[in-house]
Amino acid sequence: MKSLLEEAVARGADATLVATESRNASVSFEANRLKRVGSTESLNLDMQVIKAGKLGIASSTKPGTEMQLLENALDVAQFGSDVSYSFPEPEPPASPKVYDQAVADVDVDRMISIGEELIEFIKALDPAIQGSASVSARVIHKSIYNTRGLDASLDKTLFTVSAGFQFVEGQNLLQSWDWNASTDLEYDLETMKATLKADFDIGRKNVEVKPGVYDVLLTPVGFQALISPILACLDGRAVMRGISPFKDRIGEEIFAPSFSLIDDGTMDGGLSSQLYDDQGVVCRRTPLIEKGVLREYLLDLESAHRLGRRPIGTGSPGGANPNNLLVIPGETGWEELLRGMKKGIVIDHTMGAWAGNPYTGTVTGNIALGYLVEDGEKVGRVKDCMFSLNVFTHLKSNLLALSRDVKDLGGLLLPYCLIGGVSIASRES
């Protein structure tokens, strides 16, 4: 890469090249049968250049095309957007532990065996059930270089197991799924089975819900719908353009003291951990919201420069791109939170949330999979229900508790979230 970077400098440009090589092995089951066994390899080359204050970007998936990629990026830069930043000098990175040789070496027979075990379990729930499962092992080698002397690479492994079912009974369609993703060869099939069985057993019983205001326990998957607008408002470019309600509010308490949100690209075992972001900024652990107080935005180089802030390692050519995002968990198990509910709703999966403007904080959507809770127990599945709340209001004044249990949704690590005062609309019979 030295000659490539020297050529960029000779042409009067700063340059950054990100090269990502990956190898993926996978097996999948559909309709209770093994459907596919496959192996793929891929290469992605992403070049950024800054020449005369303008940005040029080019990409390729072909090896050996780096020089042509530089030419393409320089051509684009003639008509590119104006930028106010330059690529950074390299800083020493953390060394997150994200590689497990056992994942790289796992054989297809073992992956098939895992899938078969899950499918056999699902089939035993009911003869009419349709089960699906997938197992994948991925090995990634990511390198980054720039004309300021950056030359670094990181190896990472990802092992993912997922399973779910679809069950039709009369007019009732029930679907559920669960998964486990990690950077090592650890997985918990028994917990996945227990989740699927509980959803199957309780989901077959439909119960009516009267419209009203309820306490709601959001599972990590359900909680994700509330995090999405927060991330949109934290985006440095939205702040820069003045469309984020978080503009000029650094140091202000915007959520309850029990709510903290961290971006961390240095986590051992983090699915999105890396050494540097795609602009060459070293990754670090950064509190975004600390005990309810706004501390930082998600920044790329352009928004950091325009806002007068230090980059935090969440940049990409197109804007902010978070690493591992973690809502700091509470001290109570989710089952204890459930037992403490007199009457409420558990929301697991939502559908149609976020059709509106995320900067208003309003979340309205259908409850795709949820349960009525009475005296601390799930008594049945709710159908034809919608929920509505405002993230800014409810996470500041109505946040009752966060569980100590956390699920990694793919670089987004969330606990269960108990919120009061949520509006529920239903179609009563």
Secondary structure, 3 states (H helix, E strand, C coil): CHHHHHHHHHCCCEEEEEEEEEEEEEEEEECCEEEEEEEEEEEEEEEEEEECCEEEEEEECCCCCHHHHHHHHHHHHCCCCECCCCCCCCCCCCCCCCCCHHHHHCCHHHHHHHHHHHHHHHHCCCCCCEEEEEEEEEEEEEEEEECCCCEEEEEEEEEEEEEEEEEEECCEEEEEEEEEEECCCCCCHHHHHHHHHHHHHHHCCEECCCCEEEEEEECHHHHHHHHHHHHHHHEHHHHHCCCCCCCCCCCCECCCCCCCEEEECCCCCCCCCCCECCCCCECCEEEEEECCEECCCECCHHHHHHHCCCCCCCEECCEECCCEEEECCCCECHHHHHHCCCEEEEEEEEECCCCCCHHHCEEEEEEEEEEEEECCEEEEEECCEEEEEEHHHHHHHCEEEEEEEEEECCCEEEEEEEEEEEEEEECCC
